[in-house]
Amino acid sequence: KEWMILLSGTLKAIGGNSFPANKWDKDLDYVRVRNGNESINIDSHAFYDCLADSVIVHNDVDNIEEKAFQTSTITDLKIHGDVNTFMTNTGLGSMITNIDVDGNVQKFDKDAFNNCDYLKTIEILSEGFNAENNSNTIGESAFNDCDNLEQVYYPMVKTIETKAFDGCNKLETVNIQDAVAIGTQAFNGCNSL
């Protein structure tokens, strides 16, 4: 039997410590967020200590703030919409292995997923996105030392800043076809490319 939480209605934000492990007698299979046409904010520590396997968001997201997934067991993050910013230290202390966004991501801030040892794939589809005013950016050291990162699919990214993927020694596949600026040492230590 699947265990899930469905958040819907007029939700504006998911606040800190919304899903603490000691509040549930079962491990959750997933948390699903449906909020009509309104965008939401995922606050700092929103999924702190959450025992769900995945988070599925069916909305645009303003920001995913620092340590949003810290000490959680969440491995899959799926967003059916656009994300403005994955902020600094979004993935700090998380077990996220897959980031999958059907929409666009404007920015991965500096150190957004720095040292996320479990992260394996990043897929940003940017379907239907107007590329003319695109400023999509992967910030400095955003994925630095993600030891298990193997694949990045983000064809609409324009700027990849310094050391963005430095030390990602298992990185084998990168699709960044629209990139116009790549910072120094952006792929330093990516020995599998």
C-alpha positions in Angstrom: 0.0 0.0 0.0 1.3 3.5 -0.9 1.5 6.2 1.7 1.3 9.8 0.4 0.5 13.3 1.4 -1.4 15.5 -1.0 -1.2 19.3 -0.6 -3.6 21.3 -2.7 -5.7 24.4 -2.6 -4.3 27.9 -2.1 -1.0 27.0 -0.7 1.6 29.8 -0.9 4.6 28.1 0.8 5.8 24.9 2.4 7.3 26.1 5.7 10.2 24.7 7.7 9.9 21.3 9.3 6.6 20.5 7.7 7.2 16.8 7.6 9.2 15.7 10.6 9.9 12.0 10.9 8.5 11.6 14.4 5.0 12.7 13.2 4.4 9.7 10.9 4.1 6.1 11.9 4.9 5.0 8.3 7.5 6.0 5.8 5.8 8.1 3.0 6.1 7.0 -0.6 5.7 10.6 -1.8 4.5 14.1 -1.1 2.5 15.5 -4.0 1.8 19.3 -4.3 -1.0 20.6 -6.5 -1.9 24.2 -6.2 -4.0 25.3 -9.1 -2.2 28.0 -11.1 -0.4 29.6 -8.2 3.3 29.4 -7.7 4.7 28.3 -4.3 7.8 28.8 -2.2 9.6 25.9 -0.6 11.1 27.3 2.5 14.3 26.5 4.3 14.1 23.1 6.0 10.6 22.4 4.5 11.3 18.7 4.1 13.9 18.5 6.9 13.9 14.9 8.3 11.1 13.9 6.0 10.9 10.1 5.4 9.3 10.3 1.9 10.9 8.7 -1.1 10.0 11.5 -3.5 8.4 15.0 -3.8 6.3 15.8 -6.9 5.3 19.4 -7.4 2.6 20.3 -10.1 3.2 24.0 -10.0 5.7 26.7 -10.7 8.1 27.3 -7.7 9.4 30.7 -6.8 12.4 29.6 -4.7 13.6 26.4 -3.1 15.5 27.7 -0.1 18.6 26.5 1.7 18.6 23.1 3.4 15.1 22.4 2.1 15.8 18.7 2.0 18.4 18.3 4.8 18.5 14.9 6.5 15.4 13.7 4.5 15.3 10.3 2.7 13.9 12.0 -0.4 15.7 10.7 -3.5 13.5 12.0 -6.3 12.5 15.6 -6.9 10.1 16.0 -9.7 8.7 19.5 -10.7 6.0 19.9 -13.4 6.5 23.6 -13.8 9.2 26.4 -13.7 11.6 27.1 -10.9 12.9 30.6 -10.3 15.9 29.7 -8.1 17.4 26.7 -6.3 19.0 28.8 -3.6 22.4 28.4 -1.9 22.7 25.1 0.0 19.3 23.8 -1.2 20.6 20.3 -1.3 22.9 20.4 1.7 22.7 17.2 3.7 20.1 15.6 1.3 19.9 12.2 -0.3 18.5 13.5 -3.6 19.6 11.4 -6.5 17.5 12.7 -9.3 16.3 16.3 -10.1 13.7 16.3 -12.9 12.0 19.6 -13.9 9.6 19.6 -16.9 9.7 23.4 -17.0 12.6 25.9 -16.8 15.0 26.8 -14.1 16.3 30.3 -14.0 19.1 29.8 -11.6 21.0 27.3 -9.5 22.6 29.6 -7.0 26.2 29.3 -5.8 26.7 26.0 -3.9 23.1 25.0 -4.5 23.9 21.2 -4.5 27.6 21.4 -3.5 28.9 18.1 -2.1 25.6 16.2 -2.7 27.1 12.8 -2.7 23.9 11.0 -3.8 23.0 13.2 -6.8 23.2 11.2 -10.1 21.0 13.0 -12.7 19.8 16.5 -13.5 17.2 16.9 -16.2 15.8 20.3 -17.0 13.5 20.0 -20.0 12.5 23.7 -20.5 9.6 22.7 -22.7 7.7 25.6 -24.2 10.1 28.1 -22.7 10.8 31.3 -24.6 14.6 31.4 -25.0 14.8 35.0 -26.2 15.0 36.5 -22.7 16.8 33.5 -21.2 19.3 34.2 -18.5 19.5 30.6 -17.1 22.5 30.2 -14.9 24.3 27.4 -13.1 26.1 29.3 -10.3 29.6 29.1 -9.0 30.3 25.6 -7.5 26.6 24.8 -7.7 27.4 21.1 -8.2 31.0 21.1 -7.0 32.1 17.7 -5.7 28.9 15.8 -6.5 30.8 12.5 -6.5 28.1 10.4 -8.1 26.7 12.9 -10.7 26.7 11.1 -14.1 24.3 13.1 -16.3 23.2 16.7 -16.8 20.6 17.6 -19.4 19.9 21.3 -19.4 20.0 22.4 -23.0 18.6 25.9 -22.3 21.3 27.0 -19.8 23.2 30.1 -21.0 25.8 30.6 -18.3 27.9 28.1 -16.3 29.9 29.8 -13.7 33.3 29.0 -12.2 33.8 25.5 -10.8 30.1 24.7 -11.3 30.9 21.0 -11.8 34.4 20.9 -10.4 35.3 17.5 -9.0 32.3 15.6 -10.5 34.6 12.7 -11.5 31.7 10.4 -12.7 30.1 13.0 -14.9 29.8 11.3 -18.3 27.1 13.1 -20.2 26.4 16.8 -20.4 23.8 18.5 -22.8 24.2 22.3 -22.5 23.8 23.1 -26.2 22.7 26.8 -25.7 25.5 27.7 -23.3 27.3 31.0 -24.3 29.5 31.5 -21.3 31.4 28.8 -19.3 33.5 29.9 -16.4 37.0 28.8 -15.5 37.4 25.3 -14.1 33.7 24.7 -14.6 34.4 21.1 -15.5 37.7 20.7 -13.7 38.2 17.2 -12.4 35.4 15.7 -14.5 37.7 12.9 -15.7 34.9 10.8 -17.2 33.9 13.4 -19.8 
